[in-house]
Amino acid sequence: MSLLKKIKTAIEKNQLYKIVFSGDSLTSSDWLHPNWREIFEYVLKEELTKIMGDWKKPYWNIRCINAGLDGASTKDILELSGKYILCNKPQMSLMLVGINDIWQKNTPSQFLDNLTRLANLLKKENCFTIYVSPPPSSNEEKNEKFEPFLAHSEAKISEIMDLYIDLFNDFRVIKDLNKFYTLASEGNEDFDIKPGEKDFIHPNVLGNAYMAKFILEKLFRVSFSPEKYLSNMRNGIMNPSY
């Protein structure tokens, strides 16, 4: 049974289906709208509305919880998992985290160990676990610093998680990443970005829409056009098509 059908079966019984998004500022994205989490939630509810012919059950029974913590590493997420993830008793957990392991000087082995322990905690609660790697930066030096973490861990991640979505490599099909990194930073000492410089860590709205695209296609086999969706949004369409 596909994951979309499993969610449909749960909400048909008026059961709450809770999805917790955990990770760092790439997950929380409180300062950017629409972000990939918001797009993900909207498209999931719309797809189930199409399948079920009923908007109320998906819109009332799917609950998406933002547990992103700006500046967090895998170590932080593990230590705070009880407070921010497990307490919600989610049926699904999406973890997008890892970039801050660089400046916190965690090793690739510690990165993998933290993810493994997180997955084990969630699986004990019968939670469907997904790890999403951060998208690549427009700054190759930063990419080179993160590559060893995935190189050390990616084979194991596919074993410990129910699903591994590799944005870091999937985004390589996009030739010009600069169009996703246009936000003016307020300054980021951890990554040596000065105030007013382009932020090469946090994607803009278009970049977030592409993050949602890859995640939705891998997780639910749903086609999503970022440009179409954002164009409809700019034109004031209440329920933008995609």
Salt bridges, closest charged atoms under 4 A:
GLU12 OE2 - LYS8 NZ 2.83
GLU38 OE2 - HIS33 ND1 2.79
GLU41 OE2 - LYS45 NZ 2.64
GLU47 OE2 - LYS50 NZ 3.10
GLU79 OE2 - LYS75 NZ 2.82
ASP113 OD2 - ARG117 NH1 3.72
GLU140 OE2 - ARG172 NH1 3.76
GLU141 OE2 - LYS145 NZ 3.75
GLU147 OE2 - ARG172 NH2 3.65
GLU159 OE1 - LYS156 NZ 3.76
ASP170 OD2 - LYS218 NZ 2.78
ASP192 OD1 - LYS194 NZ 3.86
ASP199 OD2 - HIS202 ND1 2.80
GLU217 OE2 - LYS213 NZ 2.87
